[in-house]
Amino acid sequence: MSPTAIPDLVTVVGSAYFQPIADLIQSLTRRPAPEICASGTSHTENGYAASIVVLLVAALESYTSRLRFVRNAEFDAASKSIPDLLEMYFPDLPNKKDLVEVFLLRNLLLHNHIWHLDVSDVETHGAPTLATPKELGFQTNRHYEDVVDTGRRQTRTLELNASPTSVDRSDAMKVFTVVWNTLSFMNSKDYSHTPLAGRIVRYAGKSRQFEELIEELDRAKPSAGA
């Protein structure tokens, strides 16, 4: 008997990131949230949270690349950003502004945007900015000035930390929410174009739906009064 023929396969690495992201979230949430300070967060908190953000955005990029292929739009879409591309495919995309902020955060993490801060008297004055990344010569995203409130060192809508060393579990939770809402929206439009298979991950010794881990990050984030 001949094996069942599979005519073709369109690969997507995005779902392979789900379990590593779950592992990172478990390692992060096992630790108490550190105190929020003006100059940043702890190295451990920052490293785990930044890694989660980068992998989440990589997963969305992977599914978007697959979408480009199945829509036969590789060349038409080559020069567009992911938020612009998704808006082109889906004029009713509900969260374009959020996606712009999420991708800006990914970029500033990958390119290590540096802020020069005055930490001579953090307890009294906080950590005033001496120079922003743009003032230091970094090539900032074209949306940067519209998206980032440099005075607060945060994005304007989602309030994501724009200083890489301040990125923490609250940022990871917000990015997870935006990425998953986007993937779910894409999936609802056409499952064959965005097949969210492999969503079961192991977390704390149990099988969980990947998107349920947003709640784990939410429970583990510091309270507003902390």
Secondary structure, 3 states (H helix, E strand, C coil): CCCCCCCCCCCCCHHHHHHHHHHHHHHHHCCCCCCCECCECCHHHHHHHHHHHHHHHHHHHHHHHHHHHHCCCCCCCCCCCHHHHHHHHCCCCCCHHHHHHHHHHHHHHHCCCCCEECCCCHHHHCCCEEECCCCCCCCCCCCHHHHEECCCCEECCCCCECCHHHCCHHHHHHHHHHHHHHHHHHHHHCCCCCCCCCCEEEECCEEEEHHHHHHHHHHHCCCCCC
